């Protein structure tokens, strides 16, 4: 089903075309990415599709009664009450049905209600109809759905009953995303949905969106996320919007192949034009060849000229250099405790060798930035030791550097640190970081976060340090700028220690991964994909070990275990066996009832149907209680 369709769509701003002649179509279950450089018009296009902004001309069609959910980068959940109360609002119709079902159940259970009377039969019929509607519209799943989505987006059960005003702006953005996912609109439009998510939460969102029932349109600078989620890419570049089938990596290959093809066709046509023009010039005045020359001139006049193909990116040779080589042993970190007053994690131990590129990862708030700031000598260590190798010179980049203010121009800001460099050399450095022509005259305070980040990286590139310590270097950068930074770091002859949530960037740069947890840190040899594989192997092994331990018969440990402990363990084991038997019995009865409810003689008999349904509800309650009790005993054992 076509949810939305646009053709010959045009949009301009301040007399300049943002894009022209756009054609786009969105169908149910489409997974679409809108990509392009910052300022190319991605968000403008999404706003037009969402109905949040007008267009100048063209044709636009939206399916009747389509439900659109549009999450902007700045959106926060603006609602009163607790988190759980806000998440219940999309299900008000189900809650109302629940109340009606409860009222009918109360009526039917009253002594005054007599079976076989018209009033009683009508209530039974109402119950059956309402119960079927309740079930088919997700009445038995909505509470589980709320908990699943909130937990997946990194909210704890304790958060559920907190007032929404209690949360930060980033958390409110996550709550807005949660509410939108719970609502399940026909068309889900997300502008940078991973901005406030850590790696684990982003991975959960990826998996959730792959099974989402509606269509999805997303803008994101997270290339790993795009590769996992989307199957169609619309590229906004140079005032045009082009469609490619495939994920982000496939799009890059197709775009570059199309560019190469068009370049080859353009060059062939230019060669043909030159050949024809040369012939005309040489032969137009000769009587014997004038006719042939005029014929070729007509061919030139009728020829449809191919425009020189362009890519909306910058092909630059950006490099980070070093003034002198470091020793082989760059860092030796032993039993290091970091924090401001008390340690954030257990002691951390690892070492760094020359030309290592180590990605520091871990959940938000675990202390990754604190760790690298301590290593960069920006914070004192609480305890432990950091040994620095021979000839080490540290270059440090902090993600907060992209928030600085200044009344200088871009050119002045860089020049003040290197006043002896000629202006043309300063301009050359800035050009490598995408500041070209009049961009160098921009005032710092007028720059975007991405532009400020690029300027700070330009400063860093001139320091020529042999150890780069980078805190979220890709924050604020668009995809083109990320790719340029990646290319520079991949050829950097020094050593890199960096914090990043950008899994694509980590895969490109990292030779090792340092995973920081509350228990300390573990070093893995390989990129992010390798780390994930090893983590999955570890979790699978731990699960296998638990199964083996559960299957082992309890052994008498003599002196290690006294008589009272053995008696308590046997008591728990007997209780577990009894509970398992109950659970099997309840599950079997529920399955039998579900089968009986499908029989025509039961389905068409409202009294039988009602009685069986009530029996099933009772068994489901007992089953849940038994399973909770089993889980508690299993944990106690």
ABEGO torsion letter per residue (X at the ends): XBABBBBGBBBBBGGBBABBGBBBBBBBGBBBBBBEBBGAGAAAAAAAAAGABBBABEBBBBBBGBBBBBBBAABBBBBBEBAAAAAAAAAAAAAAAAAAAAAAAAAAABAABBBGBAAAAAAAAAAAAAAAAAAAAGAAAAAAAAAAAAAAAGBBAAAAABBAAABBAAAAAAAAAAAAAAAGBABBBBBGAAAABBAAAAAAAAAAAAABABBBBBBBABAAAAAAABABBBBBBGGBBBBBBEBAAAAAAAAAAAAAAAAAAAAAAAAAAAAAAAAAAAAAABAAAAAAAAAAAAAAAABBBBBBBBBBBBBBBBBBBBABBBBABABBBBGBBBEAABBABBBBBBBBBBGBBBBBBEBBGAGAAAAAAAAAGABBBABEBBBBBBGBBBBBBBAAAAABBBABBAAAAAAAABAABBAAAAAAAAAAAGBBEAAAABBAAABBAAAAAAAAAAAAAAAGBABBBBBGAABGBBAAAAAAAAAAAAABABBBBBBBABAAAAAAABABBBBBBAAEBBBBBEBAAAAAAAAAAAAAAAAAAAAAAAABBBBBAEAABBAAAAAAAAAAAAAAAAAAAAAAAAAAAAAAAAAAAABAAAAABAAAAAAAAAAAAAAAAAAAAAAAAAAAAAAAX
